[in-house]
Every structure is written in structure tokens, then in C-alpha cells.
Amino acid sequence: MKERDHVSSEFDSPSQWYNYKCVSCKYETEIEDIVVDAYFYSQGCKTGQYPKFTCPKCHNTMNHVGF
């Protein structure tokens, strides 16, 4: 997880970014914490698990790869 440059807003807290990698084509990207949190609950993840996403390149599964 990484912090990016902070732009002051009414919420005034910097976003966290999670690293994800496709299991098939190895495409890598960072996904913002607010998206990860939303999918965490909608996918029924348990504590310590990370949600899975769909790769925009090959449409296979993307998994969290650590910080």
C-alpha cells in the first residue's frame, strides 16, 4: 500500500493504493482504498482477505500482491 501526493479536501486524508497483478497476463496496477473497501464488503471477504478484480487487459482475475 502506498500513499500518493495529497490534495487537500473536505475529507482531508490521503488515499492508500493497493498493488494488484493479473494471474494470466501479469498486468499490474494500483487500486485506490475506497474501491478496495467497497469490493471487500460486496464480495463478502473476511478479515485478512482482499477482493479480486477483473483485469482490464485480458479479463482474467487480478489478485492483491502485497505492499
CYANA upper distance limits for C-alpha pairs under 8 A (distance plus 0.5 A):
  1 MET  CA     16 GLN  CA      6.50
  1 MET  CA     17 TRP  CA      5.55
  1 MET  CA     18 TYR  CA      5.15
  1 MET  CA     19 ASN  CA      7.16
  1 MET  CA     66 GLY  CA      7.73
  1 MET  CA     67 PHE  CA      4.97
  2 LYS  CA     16 GLN  CA      6.04
  2 LYS  CA     17 TRP  CA      5.61
  2 LYS  CA     18 TYR  CA      7.37
  2 LYS  CA     67 PHE  CA      7.64
  3 GLU  CA     14 PRO  CA      7.19
  3 GLU  CA     15 SER  CA      6.70
  3 GLU  CA     16 GLN  CA      5.56
  3 GLU  CA     17 TRP  CA      6.91
  4 ARG  CA     14 PRO  CA      7.61
  4 ARG  CA     15 SER  CA      7.32
  4 ARG  CA     16 GLN  CA      7.74
  4 ARG  CA     17 TRP  CA      8.22
  5 ASP  CA     14 PRO  CA      8.03
  6 HIS  CA     13 SER  CA      8.13
  6 HIS  CA     14 PRO  CA      5.79
  6 HIS  CA     15 SER  CA      8.17
  7 VAL  CA     12 ASP  CA      8.45
  7 VAL  CA     14 PRO  CA      8.07
  8 SER  CA     12 ASP  CA      6.06
  8 SER  CA     13 SER  CA      8.36
  9 SER  CA     13 SER  CA      8.41
 15 SER  CA     32 GLU  CA      7.09
 15 SER  CA     33 ASP  CA      6.86
 15 SER  CA     34 ILE  CA      8.34
 16 GLN  CA     32 GLU  CA      6.44
 16 GLN  CA     33 ASP  CA      5.72
 17 TRP  CA     30 GLU  CA      6.20
 17 TRP  CA     31 ILE  CA      5.88
 17 TRP  CA     32 GLU  CA      5.03
 17 TRP  CA     33 ASP  CA      6.19
 18 TYR  CA     30 GLU  CA      5.72
 18 TYR  CA     31 ILE  CA      5.68
 18 TYR  CA     32 GLU  CA      6.87
 18 TYR  CA     33 ASP  CA      7.34
 18 TYR  CA     36 VAL  CA      8.41
 18 TYR  CA     64 HIS  CA      7.57
 18 TYR  CA     66 GLY  CA      7.93
 18 TYR  CA     67 PHE  CA      7.26
 19 ASN  CA     28 GLU  CA      7.72
 19 ASN  CA     29 THR  CA      6.49
 19 ASN  CA     30 GLU  CA      5.10
 19 ASN  CA     31 ILE  CA      7.08
 19 ASN  CA     64 HIS  CA      6.32
 19 ASN  CA     65 VAL  CA      6.22
 19 ASN  CA     66 GLY  CA      6.78
 19 ASN  CA     67 PHE  CA      6.97
 20 TYR  CA     28 GLU  CA      6.19
 20 TYR  CA     29 THR  CA      5.98
 20 TYR  CA     30 GLU  CA      6.48
 20 TYR  CA     31 ILE  CA      7.67
 20 TYR  CA     62 MET  CA      6.48
 20 TYR  CA     63 ASN  CA      5.83
 20 TYR  CA     64 HIS  CA      4.89
 20 TYR  CA     65 VAL  CA      5.95
 20 TYR  CA     66 GLY  CA      8.42
 21 LYS  CA     26 LYS  CA      6.22
 21 LYS  CA     27 TYR  CA      6.11
 21 LYS  CA     28 GLU  CA      4.87
 21 LYS  CA     29 THR  CA      7.06
 21 LYS  CA     62 MET  CA      5.62
 21 LYS  CA     63 ASN  CA      6.08
 21 LYS  CA     64 HIS  CA      7.04
 21 LYS  CA     65 VAL  CA      6.90
 22 CYS  CA     26 LYS  CA      5.12
 22 CYS  CA     27 TYR  CA      5.73
 22 CYS  CA     28 GLU  CA      7.00
 22 CYS  CA     55 CYS  CA      6.50
 22 CYS  CA     60 ASN  CA      7.27
 22 CYS  CA     61 THR  CA      6.25
 22 CYS  CA     62 MET  CA      4.56
 22 CYS  CA     63 ASN  CA      6.92
 23 VAL  CA     60 ASN  CA      7.56
 23 VAL  CA     61 THR  CA      6.51
 23 VAL  CA     62 MET  CA      6.46
 23 VAL  CA     63 ASN  CA      7.62
 24 SER  CA     58 CYS  CA      8.15
 24 SER  CA     60 ASN  CA      6.93
 24 SER  CA     61 THR  CA      8.02
 25 CYS  CA     57 LYS  CA      8.33
 25 CYS  CA     58 CYS  CA      7.30
 27 TYR  CA     55 CYS  CA      7.96
 27 TYR  CA     57 LYS  CA      7.89
 31 ILE  CA     35 VAL  CA      7.33
 31 ILE  CA     36 VAL  CA      7.37
 32 GLU  CA     36 VAL  CA      7.01
 33 ASP  CA     37 ASP  CA      6.44
 34 ILE  CA     38 ALA  CA      6.72
 35 VAL  CA     39 TYR  CA      6.75
 36 VAL  CA     40 PHE  CA      6.45
 36 VAL  CA     50 TYR  CA      8.08
 36 VAL  CA     51 PRO  CA      7.20
 37 ASP  CA     41 TYR  CA      7.23
 38 ALA  CA     42 SER  CA      6.90
 39 TYR  CA     43 GLN  CA      6.27
 39 TYR  CA     51 PRO  CA      6.51
 40 PHE  CA     44 GLY  CA      6.77
 40 PHE  CA     45 CYS  CA      5.82
 40 PHE  CA     50 TYR  CA      7.03
 40 PHE  CA     51 PRO  CA      5.76
 41 TYR  CA     45 CYS  CA      6.79
 43 GLN  CA     51 PRO  CA      7.16
 45 CYS  CA     49 GLN  CA      6.30
 45 CYS  CA     50 TYR  CA      7.22
 45 CYS  CA     51 PRO  CA      7.02
 50 TYR  CA     63 ASN  CA      8.24
 50 TYR  CA     64 HIS  CA      6.94
 51 PRO  CA     63 ASN  CA      8.00
 51 PRO  CA     64 HIS  CA      8.21
 52 LYS  CA     61 THR  CA      7.02
 52 LYS  CA     62 MET  CA      6.21
 52 LYS  CA     63 ASN  CA      5.85
 52 LYS  CA     64 HIS  CA      7.81
 53 PHE  CA     61 THR  CA      6.39
 53 PHE  CA     62 MET  CA      5.51
 53 PHE  CA     63 ASN  CA      7.33
 54 THR  CA     59 HIS  CA      5.91
 54 THR  CA     60 ASN  CA      6.15
 54 THR  CA     61 THR  CA      5.44
 54 THR  CA     62 MET  CA      6.17
 55 CYS  CA     59 HIS  CA      5.11
 55 CYS  CA     60 ASN  CA      5.86
 55 CYS  CA     61 THR  CA      6.41
 55 CYS  CA     62 MET  CA      6.21
